[in-house]
Amino acid sequence: MVSIGLLDAVTIYKASSQLGADPMYLGILSFLWSLFYIISTMAFGPLGDNYKIRALAIIASSLMISSMLSILFSDSLSIIAVGYILHAIASSAGHIAISIDVMENKDPDEWGYINYILKGLYWIFRGVFIYFSLTAGYQDLLVMALILIASIHLLVIPQGFFRRAIYRAELMLEKIYGSMVLRGLTITSILERKPGSLHTIEAMWGWFRSNGNPLFTAMSASMLAMAFELVVTPSPPILVREMGSQGLAMYLYTSPILVGFSMLIITPLLRDPVRVFMGRISLAISILSGLALAISYRDGSHGIPLAFPLITFSLSYQLSELDAYYKYSSITAGYDMGRYLAIREIGGLVGGLLSGYIATVYGYMVSIIAGMILIVISQIVRML
């Protein structure tokens, strides 16, 4: 997945700094990526639920190699777009395979914790690889190494242990038992006129509601993805204009490293009930980052000042999206992850398409404001 993530950054850098792509092209590129990612996750989701992890890993590794060759060794924006589509399909298969691998090998109460650690390590390694690829000039060597890693990975794919099936059965039994107890308490309270037991009824009803609705959780993640696209996707040409190609390269490798280290530092704190508090902190960071970004852009203080709020915004997005992912997987016992990824990426699709249009026609400031509004709406939807 680091190799797949590396291609994402290399594509943006090459299209923006070397081939002169404008925000409209980047928006269309993001739209195509999201479109094929959605189609792929809908197709690959049933494979994941049926424990076809090896098949998914083969698809991810082989398409990652094809995508890498198309993107790195072409100077045509059209061919790069084709390679980026292959990249989307590889990402889809890889995300589902890794999600199921984690869920089948770890207890449900560790799913969120492990995913935060994996995501933090992913961003750190991604930033390091981007540095060696874009700045240190080891791109050809990295291509050979990553192709070798992808090939070896096919030989060491773990197998599932049906842990999700056990967890799903456990959740169903808990709901059945809780429903019976809740009904009995309600009838007893009415017949015996014991208002004191209403407190217990209210507590149990609150437990049922706290499990949440998987559809609303996925919709909230979709709005977050749309906001991220609106804010981040149009930014590379602006950073190139104010910082130059080397400045954009520096942003592309420092941003994931800082995000990754921050996530690893925060991860030990992400335990209930601190998780709820951290969710509110992430929302506050998103809004403050958007405000700082808007002020920096309006005052013409581009370059490094503009890069900092983009980094903090990316961090807050990653924390919020992982929290939504953890909540969805807890509700569904780890099944239907393809549906979650597809719904989430619908926001990326719409946001990618709108980002280039809004930034080009109305200006980047309007794109930032729209992203901030969507973040607030996403939090409201998630509470439903």
C-alpha angles and dihedrals in degrees: 000000000000089000090050090048090049090059090054092059094040091053093052092046095047095045094045104039104026105030100031099239114180128216090267092059091046090050092051090046090053090047092053091047092052093044094055091040090057093047091048096049091051089053097040097042094080089048089056094047088052093052097250091149095143092054091049092049092050090052092047095048097044094047091045089058092048091047092049093052092048095049102039100044101042133082094192119102089210094056090044088055090053090050090049090054089054086049090056092052091047090050091051095052092043095049093051093046093050093044092054092043091056094045094049095049101040134056115257093248089059097050096093094042094050093046091052090053093046092047092049092051090045093057093046094051090042091056092047092050091048090052094052091044102046103026110023094044099235095127097124092047090050091051091055093045094049093048089052091048091050091051094049091046090065089064098052103044110144123229128236123255100202091247091141091056091054091047092049091051089049092052091049092051091048091052093047093048093044091049092052093048092046092050092048093049092049093051092045092049092052097043097042095035095230107155090179091075089060088081090061091047092051091048092051092046089051089053091053092049093045089066086072134203115290093211094054090045091054091046090053090053089049092056090048090053090049091051091049091053093048092053104034107029097066093045104083096072089048091050091047091052094051103029104025127230093299090051091053090048090052091051092048094055102033094048097061092041092053092044091049095049091046091053092050090050093048096043097083088057094054098096126120126299091017088060091071091051092048089051090058090046090053090052091050092049090051093053094043091047091051091049092049090047092051093048092047092049095045093050092048092242094141127155118052095002089054092047095056098062089044089057094048090046090053090051093051091048093052092050093048094046093048090050090053090047091052092048093049094048091049092052095046097037089241097304128120092033089145089061092049093050091047094050091045092051092051084073089051090050095051092039093049092050094045096042096068093043096047094044092048100042104029103019137255092278092065090049090054093049092049090051093052092050091051092052091056092047091049091057091051092050092049092058092057 
